[in-house]
């Protein structure tokens, strides 16, 4: 018959860079790249680290998928689906 398969609890976690998830590591890395181009690498990297700190506090206080729903509510399609309802319509009639 079929055998039981252990599925790890962390299977849906995002990939990690060192000790940060990819969404937390992006602002400092982008800040570093932009800062190198501007000649202000330290300042832009510190701004990226501060943005990561604010993002982490905001993300941990809300349920999973909150930002995806917020972006959808602002009219940005980040799901990759081909059909998107108008986010400003609050009542859907059959």
Backbone bond lengths (Angstrom), bond angles and torsions (degrees), N, CA, C in turn:
res aa  C-N    CA-C-N  psi(-1)  N-CA   C-N-CA  omega(-1)  CA-C   N-CA-C  phi
1 X - - - 1.440 - - 1.521 109.95 -
2 X 1.317 116.09 -161.05 1.468 118.85 -179.03 1.529 110.31 -89.92
3 X 1.315 114.33 145.94 1.452 120.25 178.72 1.525 109.78 -97.79
4 X 1.320 116.56 151.03 1.452 120.82 176.69 1.526 109.71 -73.02
5 X 1.305 114.40 140.12 1.456 120.90 179.96 1.527 107.83 -116.98
6 X 1.307 116.82 128.60 1.459 121.07 175.69 1.523 109.21 -81.36
7 X 1.323 115.63 121.54 1.454 121.68 176.60 1.523 106.78 -104.28
8 X 1.330 118.60 121.57 1.470 119.75 -178.00 1.528 111.72 -65.45
9 X 1.313 115.61 151.56 1.466 120.96 179.79 1.517 112.35 -68.85
10 X 1.312 117.53 -21.91 1.461 121.40 -175.47 1.519 113.18 -96.33
11 X 1.324 117.85 19.58 1.466 120.26 -174.63 1.527 111.95 -68.21
12 X 1.336 117.84 -28.59 1.459 120.92 -178.72 1.516 113.19 -96.59
13 X 1.311 118.58 4.05 1.461 121.09 179.30 1.519 110.63 -71.18
14 X 1.341 116.78 147.51 1.468 119.02 178.06 1.521 110.78 -69.92
15 X 1.332 117.66 161.05 1.471 119.78 177.18 1.530 111.04 -65.28
16 X 1.331 115.41 153.28 1.456 121.11 -177.20 1.520 110.80 -114.35
17 X 1.337 115.50 144.74 1.456 123.71 170.95 1.520 105.26 -116.26
18 X 1.324 116.48 113.15 1.451 122.94 -172.54 1.527 109.06 56.40
19 X 1.325 120.02 -108.48 1.455 119.99 -179.52 1.522 112.97 -113.33
20 X 1.319 117.37 3.58 1.455 122.15 -179.62 1.515 110.53 -107.26
21 X 1.326 116.15 148.03 1.459 119.43 171.09 1.529 107.84 -74.01
22 X 1.298 116.75 165.07 1.467 121.06 -175.10 1.530 111.20 -61.16
23 X 1.337 117.20 -39.35 1.464 118.75 -179.18 1.525 112.40 -69.67
24 X 1.330 118.36 -23.27 1.460 120.84 175.62 1.527 111.72 -84.53
25 X 1.306 117.75 -28.43 1.461 121.40 -177.63 1.524 112.31 -83.28
26 X 1.315 118.33 -18.13 1.461 121.01 -175.36 1.533 113.73 -64.22
27 X 1.344 120.90 -47.67 1.478 118.30 -177.93 1.528 114.62 -60.09
28 X 1.348 120.07 -45.34 1.476 116.99 177.97 1.534 113.07 -65.70
29 X 1.337 116.85 -36.34 1.467 118.68 179.39 1.522 111.62 -68.69
30 X 1.315 116.75 -40.80 1.466 120.27 176.73 1.527 109.70 -66.25
31 X 1.348 116.08 -41.33 1.466 119.74 176.90 1.507 111.83 -61.04
32 X 1.335 116.94 -39.57 1.461 120.24 178.11 1.524 110.95 -64.08
33 X 1.329 116.77 -45.87 1.476 119.93 -179.42 1.525 111.56 -63.35
34 X 1.334 116.75 -45.89 1.461 120.14 179.35 1.522 110.25 -66.47
35 X 1.348 116.43 -38.97 1.459 120.06 179.10 1.511 112.92 -64.71
36 X 1.320 118.09 -35.87 1.464 120.76 176.25 1.519 110.41 -63.91
37 X 1.344 116.19 -41.08 1.468 119.27 179.25 1.528 112.00 -67.67
38 X 1.341 116.19 -33.47 1.474 120.07 -179.06 1.519 112.79 -87.15
39 X 1.327 117.37 -15.27 1.451 120.54 -175.89 1.515 113.30 86.20
40 X 1.326 117.49 14.38 1.470 123.65 -179.38 1.527 109.33 -129.18
41 X 1.319 117.13 55.53 1.460 121.52 -173.34 1.521 112.50 -62.77
42 X 1.324 117.96 -42.91 1.464 120.54 -176.91 1.524 111.49 -64.76
43 X 1.320 116.83 -45.51 1.466 121.03 -177.95 1.525 110.59 -63.90
44 X 1.315 117.56 -46.24 1.464 120.82 -178.69 1.526 111.69 -67.43
45 X 1.311 118.19 -34.17 1.463 120.80 177.67 1.523 110.48 -68.90
46 X 1.323 117.50 -40.09 1.470 120.97 177.23 1.525 110.19 -64.60
47 X 1.320 117.94 -40.35 1.464 121.05 176.46 1.527 109.88 -62.17
48 X 1.332 117.07 -41.23 1.464 120.66 176.68 1.523 112.39 -62.74
49 X 1.332 117.26 -39.53 1.470 120.79 177.19 1.524 111.52 -65.56
50 X 1.330 116.90 -39.69 1.463 119.91 177.16 1.526 111.44 -65.91
51 X 1.330 116.70 -40.11 1.470 119.81 176.30 1.524 111.11 -62.62
52 X 1.323 117.13 -37.77 1.461 120.78 177.59 1.519 110.96 -64.44
53 X 1.322 116.97 -40.15 1.465 120.56 179.26 1.527 110.95 -64.01
54 X 1.329 116.45 -44.39 1.469 120.63 178.60 1.527 110.18 -64.98
55 X 1.333 116.48 -42.96 1.469 121.14 179.49 1.522 111.16 -61.34
56 X 1.335 117.75 -42.64 1.457 121.77 -178.89 1.525 111.19 -63.53
57 X 1.343 117.46 -42.76 1.465 120.51 178.30 1.524 110.65 -63.52
58 X 1.328 116.54 -41.95 1.455 120.53 -178.79 1.524 111.02 -69.96
59 X 1.328 117.62 -39.94 1.466 122.05 -179.15 1.519 111.53 -67.79
60 X 1.332 117.62 -40.59 1.455 120.35 -177.90 1.527 112.71 -70.89
61 X 1.316 118.08 -21.02 1.454 121.18 179.87 1.512 114.04 -88.60
62 X 1.325 118.23 -1.25 1.463 122.25 -177.50 1.523 110.12 -125.51
63 X 1.339 117.48 159.56 1.467 119.56 179.99 1.525 112.52 -69.93
64 X 1.348 115.28 165.15 1.463 120.68 178.90 1.522 110.33 -60.89
65 X 1.307 116.64 140.83 1.453 121.93 178.46 1.512 113.96 81.90
66 X 1.327 118.34 7.77 1.462 121.32 -177.14 1.522 111.58 -62.49
67 X 1.326 116.86 -44.03 1.461 120.10 -177.44 1.525 111.73 -68.75
68 X 1.324 117.23 -35.31 1.471 119.56 176.54 1.527 109.73 -62.77
69 X 1.336 117.46 -42.00 1.452 120.86 178.50 1.523 111.32 -68.46
70 X 1.335 117.23 -36.85 1.458 120.35 178.25 1.529 110.58 -65.40
71 X 1.326 117.42 -43.59 1.463 120.15 177.59 1.519 111.28 -62.69
72 X 1.335 116.95 -39.79 1.462 120.72 177.15 1.522 110.26 -63.32
73 X 1.328 117.00 -39.51 1.450 120.79 -178.99 1.526 111.30 -67.19
74 X 1.329 117.51 -26.98 1.459 121.54 175.74 1.526 112.14 -84.52
75 X 1.340 117.64 -3.28 1.454 120.90 176.19 1.510 114.68 97.96
76 X 1.333 119.11 10.49 1.459 121.60 178.73 1.518 109.47 -98.65
77 X 1.324 116.95 127.88 1.458 121.01 -179.97 1.521 109.08 -92.53
78 X 1.322 116.33 107.89 1.456 121.17 179.67 1.518 111.72 -112.55
79 X 1.333 116.82 2.00 1.465 119.96 -176.79 1.522 112.66 -84.32
80 X 1.309 117.80 -22.29 1.455 120.92 -178.77 1.520 113.20 84.00
81 X 1.327 117.19 8.01 1.460 119.37 179.72 1.527 109.99 -79.33
82 X 1.321 115.33 160.93 1.461 119.66 -178.22 1.523 111.77 -87.40
83 X 1.330 117.83 -19.51 1.455 121.96 -178.24 1.520 108.47 -117.72
84 X 1.326 116.07 131.80 1.461 119.86 179.15 1.515 108.57 -136.01
85 X 1.323 115.51 126.23 1.455 120.25 176.84 1.520 109.29 -75.12
86 X 1.321 116.05 155.89 1.450 120.59 176.65 1.535 108.50 -67.72
87 X 1.330 119.62 119.25 1.459 120.42 -176.44 1.522 113.76 -70.49
88 X 1.334 117.70 -13.34 1.461 119.97 -179.82 1.517 112.84 -87.74
89 X 1.326 117.89 -7.96 1.453 121.56 174.76 1.522 107.00 -84.40
90 X 1.323 116.89 114.62 1.458 120.51 -175.65 1.522 113.05 -93.47
91 X 1.331 118.48 -17.79 1.471 121.37 176.57 1.517 108.96 -122.96
92 X 1.324 115.99 126.24 1.457 120.86 177.01 1.520 108.94 -105.80
93 X 1.302 115.50 127.27 1.459 120.77 179.78 1.525 108.59 -104.23
94 X 1.346 117.24 143.85 1.488 119.11 -178.90 1.508 113.21 -71.27
